[in-house]
Amino acid sequence: MGLLASVKAMLDSTGSRNRPTDGSTGAYWCDDCGVRIRDVDLEGSEATHETGEPVCPDCGDEMRFERSTGRSCAC
């Protein structure tokens, strides 16, 4: 039973309580630069592409939104 208890304790420690609770639903990514900005970190004054998506602060390309569903994600 020691092995089962260890596995259960490990799974319990990675539960959903480790997820951020700030209302984030994902992040915007720049495929060229690898820059990532969480949706809750965007400010209203950020530059946006003609599609309404934010632009990368490093290269100026349109960023894409990606929703993460993993545990303990920073998104």
MOMO-V694089 format. One record per residue. N is the residue number from 0. RES is the residue in one letter. PSI is psi as a letter, one per 20 degrees, with the letter a starting at -180 (999 if undefined). D_FIRST is the distance of its C-alpha to the first C-alpha in whole Angstrom. Layout:
{{N;RES;PSI;D_FIRST} {N;RES;PSI;D_FIRST}}
//
This chain:
{{0;M;i;0} {1;G;h;4} {2;L;g;5} {3;L;g;5} {4;A;h;6} {5;S;g;9} {6;V;g;10} {7;K;g;11} {8;A;h;12} {9;M;g;14} {10;L;h;15} {11;D;h;16} {12;S;i;18} {13;T;k;20} {14;G;a;21} {15;S;i;25} {16;R;i;26} {17;N;i;27} {18;R;q;29} {19;P;q;33} {20;T;k;35} {21;D;j;38} {22;G;j;39} {23;S;p;39} {24;T;i;39} {25;G;b;39} {26;A;q;41} {27;Y;p;44} {28;W;q;44} {29;C;o;47} {30;D;h;47} {31;D;g;49} {32;C;h;48} {33;G;j;45} {34;V;p;46} {35;R;p;43} {36;I;p;44} {37;R;q;42} {38;D;h;44} {39;V;i;44} {40;D;i;45} {41;L;q;48} {42;E;q;51} {43;G;h;54} {44;S;j;56} {45;E;q;54} {46;A;q;57} {47;T;q;56} {48;H;r;57} {49;E;h;59} {50;T;i;56} {51;G;i;55} {52;E;q;52} {53;P;q;52} {54;V;q;53} {55;C;p;52} {56;P;i;53} {57;D;g;53} {58;C;i;55} {59;G;j;56} {60;D;q;54} {61;E;p;53} {62;M;q;49} {63;R;q;47} {64;F;p;44} {65;E;p;41} {66;R;p;38} {67;S;p;34} {68;T;j;31} {69;G;r;29} {70;R;q;26} {71;S;k;28} {72;C;q;31} {73;A;i;34} {74;C;999;36}}
//
